[in-house]
């Protein structure tokens, strides 16, 4: 099932964040704004949420998959599946 088809069944912002992080390839570096942009594509209600809200969900649900590279610049890297 494609990401866009799954988007129609997403029920929460946390679920959207988990899905986006899972789709990033290992070694992918991203900023908080990129994370928000990708989440908004599949869960439009996230458009009105702060980037920090999405990052907190990312750290809560995918802490073992994501490493913070530069906290002031909000730069993260996916380190494993």
N, C-alpha and C positions, 0 to 999 in steps of 0.2 A: 504494500500500500504506500502511495506517495505521501510526502510530508504535507502537501496541501489537502489531500483527502483526510489525513489524520487530523488536520487542523479543525475540521468540522466537528470532530468528536471531543476536542479538548475541553475539559470542564473547569480548569483552574490555571492560574498563572504559574503555580509551582510545577504542574504537569508540563506546561509549555517550556519552562526553563530546563527541566530534566530532559525533555526531548531534544532541545537545541544542543545542549552539552553532549548528549549521546551521539549526535550527528557530526560534531566536530571531529576531524581526524586527530590522532595522537601527534603531538608536536605543534598543533595550531595555537598561535598566540593571538589574543583578542583583548580588546578594551571593553569596559563596561558598556559604552555606547553601542558597540557592535553587538554585544549580547542583547541589549534592549531592542535594537533594530530587528534582529533575527526572531526574537520572541514576539514582537508586535506583528510580524508577518504572519504568524500562525495563530496568534491570540490578540486580536485588535484592541481588546479592552486594556491591555498593558500599556497602551499609548499614554495613558494618564498617570502611570506609576513612575516613581522615582527610580533612577538607575540603581541606587543603593538597595532598594527593595528587592530587585531582581538578583543583585549580587548576594544578598543575605540568603535568599532561597538556594542559589547556586552553592554557596558554602555549606548550607545545611544538608542538602540532598546529594551533592556530588563532591564533597570535601576530599575524598580519596582520589578523584580523577583530575582535579584542578589544583594548580600551584600558583600562588601569587608571585609574580616576578618583580613588580614595581608598584607598591601600594599607593604612593602619591599620584601616579599616572593611571592607576586602575588597570594595570596590565596583568593578564593571566595567561597561563599556558596549560593546555590539556596534556597530562603526562601519562595517562594509561586509559584503557577501556573500562 
